[in-house]
């Protein structure tokens, strides 16, 4: 099976279209979304509708949950908060119903997917160090775990002796007795200094993972963000991928 893994779309319709058109060329069997379909970007309802149509599974992310009024906005910086408040006013009933019924985790073929971290799927922790990664590996037993949340793609490879290694070259071929924690990056707001939309392809037959990038019309999204009166920085950052 070939899976397309998308995460952190954040209401960026142009980025989502670009990724789906790449996915359509890659013989993908199933699309899985790791959450944060909304927040930051100007097209939350359109993105929810497309994810609903195209993804077999979609998890809930912290921005989705906050946009439903289920998370204290104190947890967000003022830019994110302003965007979430805008998104709350914007979301229609159908989008809210869809987001409300999303699960926190999902398992398939020796693989776990979760938006933020496998140790506390409802707590929205960031994995920013190898210590964090160690704690995450201890929290699941399957070979693979895919996450999003920080908008920075990486692969951490844990060998049978418990040693971790960050892998940055793709494809990553899975070795027996190794386990992997993989961040698929962000479709709608990449923060690894590459403005192209990020997504992942998992091939369970070949035991292989590849990070993919899809350039999109950033200027078009920026224009919409400004037209909606969302914070300017949310438009600016898309151009530099930060
Ligand atoms: Zn996010």
Boltz pocket constraint, residues with backbone or C-beta under 6 A from the ligand:
constraints:
  - pocket:
      binder: B
      contacts: [[A, 8], [A, 10], [A, 35], [A, 36], [A, 61], [A, 63], [A, 149], [A, 150], [A, 151]]
      max_distance: 6.0
